[in-house]
Amino acid sequence: MSNVLADLEQLRETQEERRKQYRLKICRPVHIRILDPTENQIEEDTTTLDISGYGFCFATSRNHYQLGMSLFLRFGSSPLRSPSFAGKECVGDVVRVHNFSTRWWTVAVRFRPKP
């Protein structure tokens, strides 16, 4: 995974920043489940690469994420024990999928506002 993070950091240095809010480089456990009942009920436990108030980004070796896909998200605790994300459950939408190596994708998810 450290090679993935190094490759991702190199990719970020070459791209123009378009984010509305600064992202914190925090590794937080997150459980992801696809919400669409017509899709295979794929679940994944992974770790965030960065988080903001609008969403987060994660790396995955799975290539099933698509733009607009709705996801159920459950954040776990971390060694930092920060209460801001620990135990939080929410829904988000995939807003970017980028294949940056032969085996790894980064997926950006925007949190859906609560009704």
C-alpha positions as CSV (number, residue, x, y, z in Angstrom):
1,M,0.0,0.0,0.0
2,S,2.9,2.4,0.6
3,N,3.8,2.2,-3.1
4,V,0.2,3.1,-3.9
5,L,0.4,6.1,-1.7
6,A,3.7,7.2,-3.2
7,D,2.3,6.9,-6.8
8,L,-0.8,8.8,-5.8
9,E,1.2,11.6,-4.3
10,Q,3.2,11.9,-7.5
11,L,-0.1,12.0,-9.5
12,R,-1.5,14.8,-7.3
13,E,1.6,17.0,-7.8
14,T,0.9,17.0,-11.5
15,Q,-2.8,17.9,-11.4
16,E,-4.5,21.3,-11.0
17,E,-6.3,21.7,-7.7
18,R,-10.1,22.2,-8.2
19,R,-11.4,21.4,-4.7
20,K,-13.6,23.8,-2.8
21,Q,-12.3,22.8,0.6
22,Y,-8.9,21.7,1.8
23,R,-8.6,17.9,2.4
24,L,-6.9,16.5,5.4
25,K,-4.6,13.5,4.7
26,I,-6.2,11.2,7.3
27,C,-6.3,7.5,7.1
28,R,-9.6,6.4,8.6
29,P,-11.2,3.0,8.3
30,V,-14.4,3.0,6.2
31,H,-16.9,0.3,5.3
32,I,-18.4,0.8,1.9
33,R,-21.6,-0.8,0.5
34,I,-23.3,-0.2,-2.9
35,L,-26.8,1.1,-2.4
36,D,-28.4,0.2,-5.7
37,P,-30.4,-3.1,-5.2
38,T,-29.9,-4.0,-8.9
39,E,-26.2,-4.1,-8.5
40,N,-24.3,-6.9,-6.9
41,Q,-24.2,-6.2,-3.2
42,I,-20.5,-5.6,-3.1
43,E,-19.0,-4.4,0.2
44,E,-15.5,-3.3,0.9
45,D,-13.5,-2.4,4.0
46,T,-10.8,0.2,3.1
47,T,-9.1,3.3,4.4
48,T,-9.5,6.9,3.4
49,L,-6.6,8.7,1.8
50,D,-8.0,12.1,2.6
51,I,-11.2,13.7,4.0
52,S,-13.0,17.0,3.8
53,G,-16.3,18.3,4.9
54,Y,-17.6,17.5,1.4
55,G,-16.3,14.0,0.9
56,F,-13.3,11.8,0.9
57,C,-11.0,9.8,-1.4
58,F,-9.8,6.2,-1.1
59,A,-7.7,3.7,-3.1
60,T,-9.0,0.3,-4.1
61,S,-7.9,-2.7,-6.2
62,R,-11.5,-3.2,-7.3
63,N,-12.7,-1.7,-10.6
64,H,-16.5,-1.8,-10.0
65,Y,-17.0,1.8,-8.9
66,Q,-18.7,4.1,-11.4
67,L,-19.6,7.8,-11.6
68,G,-22.9,8.6,-9.9
69,M,-22.9,5.3,-7.9
70,S,-24.6,5.7,-4.5
71,L,-22.7,4.2,-1.5
72,F,-23.6,3.6,2.1
73,L,-20.6,4.6,4.3
74,R,-19.7,3.6,7.9
75,F,-16.6,5.1,9.3
76,G,-14.7,3.3,12.0
77,S,-12.4,4.5,14.7
78,S,-8.7,5.0,14.3
79,P,-5.8,5.2,16.7
80,L,-6.4,9.0,17.0
81,R,-9.9,8.3,18.4
82,S,-11.2,11.4,16.8
83,P,-15.0,11.6,17.4
84,S,-15.7,13.6,14.3
85,F,-15.9,10.6,12.0
86,A,-15.8,7.5,14.3
87,G,-19.1,5.6,14.0
88,K,-20.5,8.0,11.5
89,E,-22.9,6.5,8.9
90,C,-23.9,8.4,5.8
91,V,-24.6,8.1,2.1
92,G,-22.3,9.4,-0.6
93,D,-22.0,9.5,-4.4
94,V,-19.0,8.6,-6.5
95,V,-17.8,11.8,-8.3
96,R,-14.5,10.6,-9.7
97,V,-12.8,7.3,-10.5
98,H,-9.2,7.4,-11.7
99,N,-7.1,4.4,-12.7
100,F,-3.6,5.4,-11.8
101,S,-1.8,2.0,-12.1
102,T,-2.5,-1.4,-13.5
103,R,-4.0,-2.6,-10.2
104,W,-5.2,0.5,-8.4
105,W,-8.0,3.0,-8.7
106,T,-8.7,6.1,-6.6
107,V,-12.4,6.9,-5.9
108,A,-13.7,10.3,-4.8
109,V,-17.0,10.3,-2.9
110,R,-19.1,13.3,-2.1
111,F,-21.2,13.2,1.0
112,R,-24.9,13.5,0.3
113,P,-26.5,16.3,2.4
114,K,-29.0,15.0,5.0
115,P,-32.6,15.8,4.2
